[in-house]
């Protein structure tokens, strides 16, 4: 286990990702592995700031992405509202072998964990 107090890489340890992934709901795991499945949700014109505010929402996990768009369609800013349980506060960013672990957890749920271990 890495020492959270001294690890400043900001990246998640693969073993910790494995533990986290095992406890994720199907929708959270799929969104983390395959990315969100966005659909436009709401939009309004903001005359005070001369732009649009749009919310797109993931059909699978219900994460909401709030975007501010210029009148020419450029994304000026965005932020996410995640459903409870989606974010792991101390895990760090999941990249590289951490993402591999997410794919393996997804495969294990399809094939059965024993199949992967026998491989
Ligand atoms: Zn999602």
Backbone and ligand atoms as CSV (ligand in chain L), in Angstrom:
chain,resi,resn,atom,element,x,y,z
A,1,UNK,N,N,0.843,-1.193,0.000
A,1,UNK,CA,C,0.000,0.000,0.000
A,1,UNK,C,C,0.882,1.248,0.000
A,2,UNK,N,N,0.477,2.223,-0.763
A,2,UNK,CA,C,1.258,3.467,-0.765
A,2,UNK,C,C,0.884,4.302,0.447
A,3,UNK,N,N,1.779,5.150,0.794
A,3,UNK,CA,C,1.547,6.055,1.920
A,3,UNK,C,C,0.901,7.325,1.386
A,4,UNK,N,N,-0.372,7.503,1.707
A,4,UNK,CA,C,-1.104,8.648,1.168
A,4,UNK,C,C,-0.505,9.969,1.614
A,5,UNK,N,N,0.126,9.960,2.776
A,5,UNK,CA,C,0.672,11.212,3.304
A,5,UNK,C,C,1.887,11.678,2.517
A,6,UNK,N,N,2.642,10.740,1.932
A,6,UNK,CA,C,3.868,11.139,1.241
A,6,UNK,C,C,3.789,10.980,-0.272
A,7,UNK,N,N,2.750,10.284,-0.777
A,7,UNK,CA,C,2.625,10.084,-2.219
A,7,UNK,C,C,2.018,11.338,-2.848
A,8,UNK,N,N,2.808,12.000,-3.658
A,8,UNK,CA,C,2.321,13.233,-4.282
A,8,UNK,C,C,2.120,13.060,-5.788
A,9,UNK,N,N,2.185,11.794,-6.284
A,9,UNK,CA,C,2.052,11.573,-7.719
A,9,UNK,C,C,0.660,11.939,-8.219
A,10,UNK,N,N,-0.345,11.766,-7.356
A,10,UNK,CA,C,-1.715,12.039,-7.759
A,10,UNK,C,C,-2.341,10.909,-8.546
A,11,UNK,N,N,-1.594,9.812,-8.746
A,11,UNK,CA,C,-2.107,8.680,-9.497
A,11,UNK,C,C,-2.459,7.531,-8.558
A,12,UNK,N,N,-3.506,6.815,-8.931
A,12,UNK,CA,C,-3.990,5.728,-8.096
A,12,UNK,C,C,-3.086,4.510,-8.221
A,13,UNK,N,N,-2.866,3.845,-7.108
A,13,UNK,CA,C,-2.126,2.590,-7.078
A,13,UNK,C,C,-3.028,1.475,-7.633
A,14,UNK,N,N,-2.487,0.622,-8.520
A,14,UNK,CA,C,-3.298,-0.400,-9.193
A,14,UNK,C,C,-3.967,-1.349,-8.202
A,15,UNK,N,N,-3.270,-1.699,-7.113
A,15,UNK,CA,C,-3.888,-2.608,-6.137
A,15,UNK,C,C,-5.082,-1.942,-5.451
A,16,UNK,N,N,-4.950,-0.659,-5.187
A,16,UNK,CA,C,-6.067,0.068,-4.578
A,16,UNK,C,C,-7.221,0.218,-5.563
A,17,UNK,N,N,-6.886,0.366,-6.855
A,17,UNK,CA,C,-7.936,0.443,-7.876
A,17,UNK,C,C,-8.696,-0.884,-7.925
A,18,UNK,N,N,-7.987,-2.001,-7.792
A,18,UNK,CA,C,-8.624,-3.323,-7.824
A,18,UNK,C,C,-9.645,-3.459,-6.692
A,19,UNK,N,N,-9.266,-3.024,-5.502
A,19,UNK,CA,C,-10.193,-3.079,-4.363
A,19,UNK,C,C,-11.400,-2.183,-4.614
A,20,UNK,N,N,-11.127,-0.990,-5.109
A,20,UNK,CA,C,-12.199,-0.025,-5.396
A,20,UNK,C,C,-13.136,-0.586,-6.466
A,21,UNK,N,N,-12.553,-1.137,-7.547
A,21,UNK,CA,C,-13.338,-1.635,-8.682
A,21,UNK,C,C,-14.254,-2.780,-8.255
A,22,UNK,N,N,-13.752,-3.642,-7.367
A,22,UNK,CA,C,-14.535,-4.800,-6.931
A,22,UNK,C,C,-15.817,-4.362,-6.232
A,23,UNK,N,N,-15.790,-3.189,-5.611
A,23,UNK,CA,C,-16.956,-2.714,-4.876
A,23,UNK,C,C,-17.863,-1.796,-5.677
A,24,UNK,N,N,-17.503,-1.516,-6.913
A,24,UNK,CA,C,-18.304,-0.590,-7.722
A,24,UNK,C,C,-19.560,-1.257,-8.271
A,25,UNK,N,N,-20.615,-0.474,-8.372
A,25,UNK,CA,C,-21.822,-0.963,-9.050
A,25,UNK,C,C,-21.487,-1.178,-10.525
A,26,UNK,N,N,-22.341,-1.927,-11.211
A,26,UNK,CA,C,-22.135,-2.187,-12.639
A,26,UNK,C,C,-22.041,-0.877,-13.427
A,27,UNK,N,N,-22.938,0.064,-13.154
A,27,UNK,CA,C,-22.937,1.301,-13.939
A,27,UNK,C,C,-21.680,2.120,-13.670
A,28,UNK,N,N,-21.265,2.203,-12.431
A,28,UNK,CA,C,-20.055,2.984,-12.121
A,28,UNK,C,C,-18.826,2.339,-12.752
A,29,UNK,N,N,-18.745,1.014,-12.704
A,29,UNK,CA,C,-17.599,0.328,-13.297
A,29,UNK,C,C,-17.561,0.553,-14.807
A,30,UNK,N,N,-18.707,0.405,-15.464
A,30,UNK,CA,C,-18.738,0.571,-16.923
A,30,UNK,C,C,-18.398,1.999,-17.330
A,31,UNK,N,N,-18.885,2.971,-16.582
A,31,UNK,CA,C,-18.555,4.359,-16.928
A,31,UNK,C,C,-17.078,4.635,-16.715
A,32,UNK,N,N,-16.501,4.069,-15.689
A,32,UNK,CA,C,-15.067,4.269,-15.464
A,32,UNK,C,C,-14.236,3.543,-16.518
A,33,UNK,N,N,-14.717,2.418,-16.974
A,33,UNK,CA,C,-13.965,1.651,-17.965
A,33,UNK,C,C,-14.208,2.150,-19.393
A,34,UNK,N,N,-15.455,2.405,-19.745
A,34,UNK,CA,C,-15.829,2.697,-21.138
A,34,UNK,C,C,-16.119,4.171,-21.390
A,35,UNK,N,N,-16.086,4.968,-20.343
A,35,UNK,CA,C,-16.434,6.394,-20.364
A,35,UNK,C,C,-17.951,6.568,-20.302
A,36,UNK,N,N,-18.340,7.797,-19.984
A,36,UNK,CA,C,-19.760,8.082,-19.785
A,36,UNK,C,C,-20.534,8.031,-21.096
A,37,UNK,N,N,-21.816,7.829,-20.961
A,37,UNK,CA,C,-22.738,7.766,-22.098
A,37,UNK,C,C,-23.618,9.021,-22.037
A,38,UNK,N,N,-23.103,10.125,-22.604
A,38,UNK,CA,C,-23.739,11.436,-22.433
A,38,UNK,C,C,-24.977,11.616,-23.288
A,39,UNK,N,N,-25.913,12.399,-22.722
A,39,UNK,CA,C,-27.105,12.806,-23.460
A,39,UNK,C,C,-27.463,14.220,-22.989
A,40,UNK,N,N,-27.833,15.112,-23.912
A,40,UNK,CA,C,-28.237,16.449,-23.480
A,40,UNK,C,C,-29.379,16.378,-22.467
A,41,UNK,N,N,-29.302,17.230,-21.441
A,41,UNK,CA,C,-30.294,17.173,-20.362
A,41,UNK,C,C,-31.072,18.485,-20.276
A,42,UNK,N,N,-30.375,19.600,-20.039
A,42,UNK,CA,C,-31.029,20.901,-20.021
A,42,UNK,C,C,-30.105,21.920,-20.681
A,43,UNK,N,N,-30.670,23.022,-21.117
A,43,UNK,CA,C,-29.874,24.119,-21.662
A,43,UNK,C,C,-30.659,25.413,-21.512
A,44,UNK,N,N,-29.931,26.497,-21.319
A,44,UNK,CA,C,-30.575,27.816,-21.310
A,44,UNK,C,C,-29.589,28.872,-21.756
A,45,UNK,N,N,-30.155,29.913,-22.309
A,45,UNK,CA,C,-29.352,31.054,-22.726
A,45,UNK,C,C,-29.140,31.945,-21.510
A,46,UNK,N,N,-27.895,32.388,-21.313
A,46,UNK,CA,C,-27.556,33.284,-20.198
A,46,UNK,C,C,-27.251,34.662,-20.788
A,47,UNK,N,N,-28.250,35.499,-20.816
A,47,UNK,CA,C,-28.083,36.823,-21.440
A,47,UNK,C,C,-27.143,37.725,-20.647
A,48,UNK,N,N,-27.071,37.513,-19.359
A,48,UNK,CA,C,-26.181,38.339,-18.537
A,48,UNK,C,C,-24.719,38.114,-18.920
A,49,UNK,N,N,-24.360,36.853,-19.210
A,49,UNK,CA,C,-22.974,36.515,-19.548
A,49,UNK,C,C,-22.763,36.265,-21.039
A,50,UNK,N,N,-23.793,36.454,-21.830
A,50,UNK,CA,C,-23.696,36.261,-23.280
A,50,UNK,C,C,-23.183,34.874,-23.659
A,51,UNK,N,N,-23.789,33.861,-23.109
A,51,UNK,CA,C,-23.423,32.493,-23.473
A,51,UNK,C,C,-24.576,31.541,-23.121
A,52,UNK,N,N,-24.322,30.265,-23.303
A,52,UNK,CA,C,-25.309,29.240,-22.958
A,52,UNK,C,C,-24.779,28.413,-21.785
A,53,UNK,N,N,-25.717,27.933,-20.989
A,53,UNK,CA,C,-25.376,26.977,-19.938
A,53,UNK,C,C,-26.115,25.692,-20.274
A,54,UNK,N,N,-25.346,24.618,-20.416
A,54,UNK,CA,C,-25.941,23.342,-20.790
A,54,UNK,C,C,-25.531,22.274,-19.792
A,55,UNK,N,N,-26.449,21.392,-19.493
A,55,UNK,CA,C,-26.115,20.215,-18.674
A,55,UNK,C,C,-26.342,18.981,-19.525
A,56,UNK,N,N,-25.300,18.169,-19.634
A,56,UNK,CA,C,-25.446,16.856,-20.258
A,56,UNK,C,C,-25.324,15.824,-19.141
A,57,UNK,N,N,-26.035,14.723,-19.301
A,57,UNK,CA,C,-26.068,13.757,-18.210
A,57,UNK,C,C,-25.802,12.357,-18.734
A,58,UNK,N,N,-25.049,11.593,-17.962
A,58,UNK,CA,C,-24.767,10.209,-18.339
A,58,UNK,C,C,-26.023,9.376,-18.116
A,59,UNK,N,N,-26.426,8.665,-19.165
A,59,UNK,CA,C,-27.636,7.846,-19.073
A,59,UNK,C,C,-27.438,6.645,-18.160
A,60,UNK,N,N,-26.179,6.270,-17.937
A,60,UNK,CA,C,-25.898,5.065,-17.151
A,60,UNK,C,C,-25.743,5.375,-15.667
A,61,UNK,N,N,-24.854,6.319,-15.334
A,61,UNK,CA,C,-24.543,6.541,-13.912
A,61,UNK,C,C,-25.119,7.840,-13.356
A,62,UNK,N,N,-25.671,8.687,-14.220
A,62,UNK,CA,C,-26.322,9.952,-13.834
A,62,UNK,C,C,-25.333,11.056,-13.455
A,63,UNK,N,N,-24.049,10.878,-13.766
A,63,UNK,CA,C,-23.122,11.999,-13.623
A,63,UNK,C,C,-23.608,13.132,-14.523
A,64,UNK,N,N,-23.545,14.363,-14.010
A,64,UNK,CA,C,-23.964,15.532,-14.790
A,64,UNK,C,C,-22.742,16.383,-15.100
A,65,UNK,N,N,-22.634,16.795,-16.350
A,65,UNK,CA,C,-21.557,17.682,-16.771
A,65,UNK,C,C,-22.177,19.032,-17.113
A,66,UNK,N,N,-21.744,20.062,-16.385
A,66,UNK,CA,C,-22.252,21.417,-16.591
A,66,UNK,C,C,-21.279,22.147,-17.506
A,67,UNK,N,N,-21.781,22.635,-18.616
A,67,UNK,CA,C,-20.924,23.322,-19.580
A,67,UNK,C,C,-21.413,24.748,-19.793
A,68,UNK,N,N,-20.470,25.647,-19.955
A,68,UNK,CA,C,-20.791,26.999,-20.397
A,68,UNK,C,C,-20.239,27.133,-21.811
A,69,UNK,N,N,-21.117,27.464,-22.763
A,69,UNK,CA,C,-20.761,27.510,-24.175
A,69,UNK,C,C,-20.928,28.924,-24.709
A,70,UNK,N,N,-20.002,29.327,-25.559
A,70,UNK,CA,C,-20.127,30.624,-26.222
A,70,UNK,C,C,-21.223,30.549,-27.277
A,71,UNK,N,N,-21.622,31.678,-27.792
A,71,UNK,CA,C,-22.638,31.698,-28.849
A,71,UNK,C,C,-22.130,31.050,-30.132
A,72,UNK,N,N,-20.811,30.880,-30.257
A,72,UNK,CA,C,-20.269,30.170,-31.423
A,72,UNK,C,C,-20.022,28.686,-31.129
A,73,UNK,N,N,-20.409,28.220,-29.919
A,73,UNK,CA,C,-20.327,26.795,-29.607
A,73,UNK,C,C,-19.067,26.350,-28.893
A,74,UNK,N,N,-18.154,27.276,-28.632
A,74,UNK,CA,C,-16.926,26.911,-27.924
A,74,UNK,C,C,-17.246,26.621,-26.452
A,75,UNK,N,N,-16.656,25.549,-25.908
A,75,UNK,CA,C,-16.806,25.244,-24.489
A,75,UNK,C,C,-15.903,26.192,-23.706
A,76,UNK,N,N,-16.500,27.029,-22.883
A,76,UNK,CA,C,-15.743,28.027,-22.116
A,76,UNK,C,C,-15.312,27.463,-20.762
A,77,UNK,N,N,-16.144,26.640,-20.170
A,77,UNK,CA,C,-15.804,26.005,-18.892
A,77,UNK,C,C,-16.729,24.812,-18.696
A,78,UNK,N,N,-16.306,23.908,-17.833
A,78,UNK,CA,C,-17.169,22.774,-17.504
A,78,UNK,C,C,-16.772,22.204,-16.152
A,79,UNK,N,N,-17.734,21.607,-15.510
A,79,UNK,CA,C,-17.447,20.865,-14.282
A,79,UNK,C,C,-18.463,19.724,-14.159
A,80,UNK,N,N,-18.122,18.748,-13.319
A,80,UNK,CA,C,-18.929,17.539,-13.169
A,80,UNK,C,C,-19.602,17.505,-11.801
A,81,UNK,N,N,-20.803,16.971,-11.778
A,81,UNK,CA,C,-21.468,16.588,-10.526
A,81,UNK,C,C,-21.623,15.075,-10.555
A,82,UNK,N,N,-20.886,14.408,-9.664
A,82,UNK,CA,C,-20.906,12.945,-9.653
A,82,UNK,C,C,-21.929,12.430,-8.651
A,83,UNK,N,N,-22.565,11.297,-8.950
A,83,UNK,CA,C,-23.454,10.689,-7.956
A,83,UNK,C,C,-22.627,10.161,-6.781
A,84,UNK,N,N,-23.284,10.049,-5.647
A,84,UNK,CA,C,-22.597,9.578,-4.444
A,84,UNK,C,C,-22.000,8.189,-4.692
A,85,UNK,N,N,-20.748,8.012,-4.303
A,85,UNK,CA,C,-20.086,6.715,-4.453
A,85,UNK,C,C,-19.250,6.598,-5.716
A,86,UNK,N,N,-19.403,7.538,-6.638
A,86,UNK,CA,C,-18.628,7.445,-7.885
A,86,UNK,C,C,-17.172,7.823,-7.657
A,87,UNK,N,N,-16.966,8.846,-6.854
A,87,UNK,CA,C,-15.612,9.351,-6.625
A,87,UNK,C,C,-15.039,8.737,-5.350
A,88,UNK,N,N,-13.789,8.335,-5.430
A,88,UNK,CA,C,-13.053,7.858,-4.254
A,88,UNK,C,C,-12.088,8.981,-3.869
A,89,UNK,N,N,-12.333,9.596,-2.728
A,89,UNK,CA,C,-11.626,10.829,-2.375
A,89,UNK,C,C,-10.108,10.667,-2.314
A,90,UNK,N,N,-9.618,9.509,-1.862
A,90,UNK,CA,C,-8.178,9.365,-1.627
A,90,UNK,C,C,-7.463,8.519,-2.666
A,91,UNK,N,N,-8.154,8.109,-3.709
A,91,UNK,CA,C,-7.559,7.142,-4.632
A,91,UNK,C,C,-6.568,7.765,-5.606
A,92,UNK,N,N,-6.814,8.956,-6.041
A,92,UNK,CA,C,-5.957,9.561,-7.065
A,92,UNK,C,C,-6.498,9.258,-8.450
A,93,UNK,N,N,-5.826,9.791,-9.456
A,93,UNK,CA,C,-6.287,9.643,-10.833
A,93,UNK,C,C,-5.963,8.242,-11.346
A,94,UNK,N,N,-6.943,7.613,-11.996
A,94,UNK,CA,C,-6.763,6.244,-12.490
A,94,UNK,C,C,-6.264,6.296,-13.929
A,95,UNK,N,N,-5.027,5.857,-14.122
A,95,UNK,CA,C,-4.399,5.854,-15.451
A,95,UNK,C,C,-3.622,4.548,-15.612
A,96,UNK,N,N,-3.154,4.278,-16.826
A,96,UNK,CA,C,-2.219,3.178,-17.082
A,96,UNK,C,C,-2.695,1.839,-16.550
A,97,UNK,N,N,-1.904,1.236,-15.647
A,97,UNK,CA,C,-2.264,-0.093,-15.137
A,97,UNK,C,C,-3.511,-0.033,-14.255
A,98,UNK,N,N,-3.829,1.121,-13.747
A,98,UNK,CA,C,-5.085,1.275,-13.018
A,98,UNK,C,C,-6.281,1.096,-13.936
A,99,UNK,N,N,-6.174,1.610,-15.136
A,99,UNK,CA,C,-7.264,1.432,-16.117
A,99,UNK,C,C,-7.331,-0.029,-16.571
A,100,UNK,N,N,-6.187,-0.677,-16.666
A,100,UNK,CA,C,-6.165,-2.114,-16.997
A,100,UNK,C,C,-6.966,-2.896,-15.960
A,101,UNK,N,N,-6.782,-2.523,-14.702
A,101,UNK,CA,C,-7.472,-3.212,-13.612
A,101,UNK,C,C,-8.997,-3.059,-13.751
A,102,UNK,N,N,-9.437,-1.885,-14.166
A,102,UNK,CA,C,-10.883,-1.669,-14.371
A,102,UNK,C,C,-11.411,-2.591,-15.467
A,103,UNK,N,N,-10.628,-2.742,-16.559
A,103,UNK,CA,C,-11.054,-3.618,-17.655
A,103,UNK,C,C,-11.118,-5.075,-17.192
A,104,UNK,N,N,-10.132,-5.461,-16.381
A,104,UNK,CA,C,-10.125,-6.845,-15.889
A,104,UNK,C,C,-11.307,-7.112,-14.966
A,105,UNK,N,N,-11.663,-6.133,-14.125
A,105,UNK,CA,C,-12.830,-6.316,-13.258
A,105,UNK,C,C,-14.090,-6.470,-14.098
A,106,UNK,N,N,-14.189,-5.680,-15.158
A,106,UNK,CA,C,-15.348,-5.765,-16.044
A,106,UNK,C,C,-15.395,-7.136,-16.734
A,107,UNK,N,N,-14.239,-7.600,-17.206
A,107,UNK,CA,C,-14.161,-8.924,-17.833
A,107,UNK,C,C,-14.507,-10.027,-16.841
A,108,UNK,N,N,-14.003,-9.881,-15.614
A,108,UNK,CA,C,-14.251,-10.909,-14.599
A,108,UNK,C,C,-15.742,-11.053,-14.326
A,109,UNK,N,N,-16.465,-9.928,-14.375
A,109,UNK,CA,C,-17.910,-9.996,-14.120
A,109,UNK,C,C,-18.652,-10.677,-15.279
A,110,UNK,N,N,-18.084,-10.566,-16.479
A,110,UNK,CA,C,-18.692,-11.227,-17.634
A,110,UNK,C,C,-18.345,-12.711,-17.692
A,111,UNK,N,N,-17.081,-12.996,-17.480
A,111,UNK,CA,C,-16.578,-14.356,-17.688
A,111,UNK,C,C,-16.526,-15.191,-16.422
A,112,UNK,N,N,-16.490,-14.507,-15.286
A,112,UNK,CA,C,-16.245,-15.198,-14.027
A,112,UNK,C,C,-14.772,-15.061,-13.673
A,113,UNK,N,N,-14.496,-14.735,-12.428
A,113,UNK,CA,C,-13.131,-14.455,-11.996
A,113,UNK,C,C,-12.222,-15.654,-12.187
A,114,UNK,N,N,-12.751,-16.880,-12.065
A,114,UNK,CA,C,-11.914,-18.078,-12.191
A,114,UNK,C,C,-11.330,-18.223,-13.584
A,115,UNK,N,N,-12.088,-17.819,-14.605
A,115,UNK,CA,C,-11.635,-17.917,-15.983
A,115,UNK,C,C,-10.381,-17.062,-16.175
A,116,UNK,N,N,-10.405,-15.852,-15.646
A,116,UNK,CA,C,-9.262,-14.948,-15.795
A,116,UNK,C,C,-8.040,-15.489,-15.069
A,117,UNK,N,N,-8.238,-16.003,-13.870
A,117,UNK,CA,C,-7.096,-16.485,-13.092
A,117,UNK,C,C,-6.482,-17.723,-13.730
A,118,UNK,N,N,-7.316,-18.533,-14.412
A,118,UNK,CA,C,-6.806,-19.747,-15.050
A,118,UNK,C,C,-5.987,-19.429,-16.294
A,119,UNK,N,N,-6.283,-18.220,-16.897
A,119,UNK,CA,C,-5.674,-17.828,-18.152
A,119,UNK,C,C,-4.203,-18.030,-18.217
L,1,ZN,ZN,ZN,-21.587,7.556,-16.449
